[in-house]
């Protein structure tokens, strides 16, 4: 039986699933370099290169499989995809914990990328059980779960790593499997059989997932906005530690505390603040407020010379968390229920693509402007400056979409063009053509 739309228990399960996934991911970060060293015997520098390749494999597989799992969930329902992903994450952590060679770590990370792509299905599940006008707020709860997971995970992983570099992997496996059992006995299906559609491999790939929304050009413009904004946001996890060491000679504990402050504030913004802001100003204005905060933070950070000033811009930067959930809320409003999985697959693939491009671009820029004699000058904050420019471009794309497709009008349920709930088999429902005006 489909789940009730307002079930707090099922919403809690989805948020706990995402929280535990992020804790499971963060819990291994402090000990991954040590495990690579143990398996290879190489230097720290070479181990860091291997760690970069492991991140690349994870992001690449998530990019490829996000549309696949999103489309599968539109065909078979959200529940089986979510449960299989939890089993996949359990197997991943066990593989990495028992890995006898470096190759097994890559197998585990590939499996994690495939399983982690089910975040799109989790987001689609929330869209299924949430009225359109409340989706931005609940998408913000997903962001809060991400933020809290990345705060809790590294702390727990660091403590468990004192016993063994493999201990955090076993703990992460236990968390994933416990949540699988919880979901197996508690989680009902959210997508009614009458609203499902057949699986089409031509659409179950990153390019196909995007092209499938050609009947909805507003989706393409909003995905472009999300891509540019998310690409800019990759700067924080990519170069924050290098930047603060270069500029302020911070220790690892100082870096960790600063990231914990950002993560906590970011989680509060997405979990608590976004609902009232969307209700007060609407989703379009909320996106613009988030982008404004991001641009101020990025440009300010790029030129800062004092730790106090850095924390000031870090606090402002946390309010950038308003933008992405509001964009996702707007995206979710534009399509029918039987395409939510495909949409969230495209969204997750977009975010995964930025995770492939962003870290490489940000670190290369930082390295060039701090060490290369060919650089026009010494500028360790260049990556943040470039991120600020990306946010401005994202803002311009979004403003065009707002004006071109009248998104402010579409935010009001009573004035939206109605889209059929049920499409023909294998198709996304398309909006009716506007009547020709004489």
Buried (B, 14 or more C-beta within 10 A) or exposed (E): EBBEEEBEEBBEBBBBBBBBBBBBBBBBBBBBBBBBBBBBEBEEEEBEEBBEEBBBBBBBBBBBBBBBBBBBBBBBBBBEBBBBBBBBBBBBBBBBBEBEEBEBBBBBBBBBBBBBBBBBBBBBBBBBBBEBBBBBBBBBBBBBBBBBBBBBBBBBBBEBBEEBBBBBBBBBBBBBBBBBEBBEEEBBBBBBEEBBBEBBEEBBBBEBBBEBBEEBEBBBBBBBBBBBBBBBBBBBBBBBBBBBBBBBEBEEEBBBEBBBBBBBBBBBBBBEBBBEBBEEBBBBBBBBBBBBBBBBBBBBBBEBEEBEEBBBBBBBBBBBBBBBBBBBBBBBBBBBBBBBBBBBBBBBBBBBBBBBBBBBBBBEBBBBBBEEEEBEEEBBBBBBBBBBBBBBBBBEBBBEBBEEBEBBEBBEEEEBEEBEEBBEEEBBBBBEEEEEEE
